[in-house]
């Protein structure tokens, strides 16, 4: 892995990007040197990887589209979701190129296979912005994400600290993300950096195909049969695999040990409030979705934005996330406006919300 030059302020970087985008608008209006056929009515592709994570349909897509509309009212977004099928994503990218897009923002299903998409696009002069997941084999034109290795280390360390405070004795399971996702590999590295020397034995780990909650549940069920009450915690790489993990313990009639997550999905917030999930990661999708739109718009005007970081020889923006537990969920997710009580505190979760002062 290439050395990462870490950024200092996520929000400052977004502000810089926004300023650059506005400057680009001025240059375009004044007849800048970008030969894009006019960004005012250009097309941009936004290609997401799967439906297993609800965030893509519920957050990434509408937030990206809204920011693009703000930056360029006449531009159009071609949105596609590959539903965990790398070949399908290749077809979607080819279709977008055939429709004359001026930029492609892609969260790859398979980080290795996506190198073909990068080469195809760049051969036609179309810039590729890797989104959330990097494309290591062939450098994209830009990469925008939260720091995935940091995410892994943060959720892992949060769990280890909690288990030590509770004086737990036993071992940990590690439920990683998809083996074809380079971002999952970075999260996995981060988890190991927190867990390996923690004093808690790593009982077993699993790379979850397609980030599938069902496959995570099946694997964890087998580990419960093997290790039983020796399992005192589970580091799950995202909220989907966390949901599968929690379901496995409940199906086995076992108390659910502390389980980590990542993505701050609404269902995860509900599980934390209820006490089923220990933590998640808040990485406000608004930050990365809007930054991706701003960078895409700059490329569409013929500009070449510079990254504040470098990963896999790609100019990058790597934003810093926040660990969320029951102790700070009100402040991080609700007081900030990321979520509302109306969408989270329903049914069985109303009582837990009231206890935490979420209203």
Buried (B, 14 or more C-beta within 10 A) or exposed (E): EEEBEEBEEBEEBBEBBBEBBEEBBEBBEEEBEBEBEEBBEBBBBBBBBBEBBBBBEEBBBEBBBBBBBEBBEEBBBBBBBBBBBBEBBBEBBBBBBEEEBBBBBBBBBBBBBBBBBBEBBBEEEBBBBBBBBBBBBBBBBBBBBBBBBBBBBBBBBBBBEBBEEEEBEBBBBBBBBBBBBBBBBBBBBBBBBBBEEBEBEBBBBBBBBBBBBBBBBBBBBEBBEEBEEBBBBBBBBBBBBBBBBBBBBEEBEEEBBBBBBBBBBBBBBBBBBBEBBBBBBBBBBBBBBBBBBBBBBBBBBBBEBEBBBBBBEBBBBBBBBBBBBBEBBBEBBBEEEBBEBEEBBEEEBBEBBEEBEBE
